[in-house]
């Protein structure tokens, strides 16, 4: 394929480059930001914090290891991986209750 005289090859690839930039800012960057927030949340968890696992188990942290938590729920102790704690559900459970206006 021959190029027309005066045609710039950069202008031919500009739409592809723009699609890649838009894809990065709307898909990849938000996911990286969310992953970083989840990691920071898991690092701040300590003994006595109430958590919810991804599987839906509610419990209170009784021991913290390097890669795991020991949680207690209704007298049963479970050893769970740190990555199995749901950030959104745990934050919602620990958030103060909102007053309902009448």
LINSULGI-V487075 format. One record per backbone hydrogen bond with DSSP energy under -1.0 kcal/mol. NH is the residue of the N-H (numbers start at 1). CO is the residue of the C=O. E is the energy in kcal/mol with one decimal. If there is no record, write none. Layout:
BEGIN
nh = <NH,NH>
co = <CO,CO>
e = <E,E>
END
This chain:
BEGIN
nh = <7,13,14,17,18,19,20,21,22,23,24,25,26,27,28,29,32,33,34,35,36,37,38,39,40,41,42,43,44,48,49,51,53,54,56,59,60,61,62,63,65,69,70,71,72,73,76,78,80,82,84,85,86,90,91,92,93,94,95>
co = <4,9,10,13,14,15,16,17,18,19,20,21,22,23,23,24,28,29,30,31,32,33,34,35,36,37,38,39,40,61,46,59,57,84,53,51,72,49,70,70,68,80,63,78,60,76,73,71,69,67,81,82,52,86,87,88,89,90,91>
e = <-1.9,-1.1,-1.0,-2.3,-2.6,-2.1,-2.0,-2.1,-2.5,-2.5,-2.1,-2.3,-2.0,-1.9,-1.1,-2.9,-2.2,-2.3,-2.3,-2.3,-2.1,-2.0,-2.3,-2.1,-2.2,-2.3,-2.3,-1.7,-1.1,-3.2,-1.7,-2.9,-2.3,-2.9,-1.6,-2.2,-2.1,-2.5,-3.5,-1.4,-2.9,-2.8,-2.6,-2.9,-2.5,-2.7,-1.7,-3.1,-2.9,-2.1,-1.8,-1.3,-2.7,-2.0,-2.4,-2.1,-2.0,-1.9,-1.1>
END
